[in-house]
Amino acid sequence: MEKTDVDQLVRAVKSGDKAGYGTIVAGYQQEIFRYCFHMLGQLQEAEDVTQDVFVKGLERLEQYREGTSFRAWLYKMAYHECLNKLKRRQIYNRILGLFVTT
């Protein structure tokens, strides 16, 4: 998506046009999903994290500074969401390992 288009959509969403966020999601969803899948290696987790990124993006849209890269802002959120998922997976595997007898 063009930066000017994204900035216009972000302004519209901040002004109350929530439908404009659907256009933003459509423009970046596949790209963010591929990134998450690359980091996580699991389809379902990548889909879940991608959805979480866009939900949090809408919730935190007021924090986005116009004039900066919206794409980079999304990728930063995706990166942190993937790291959180990997940490939870590691903790789960450790706990599971306590109950598995060898």
Buried (B, 14 or more C-beta within 10 A) or exposed (E): BEEEEBBEBBEBBBEEEEEBBEBBBEBBBEBBBEBBBEBBEBEEBBBBBBBBBBEBBEEEBEEBEEEEEBBEBBBEBBBEBBEEBBEEEEEEEEEEEEEEEE
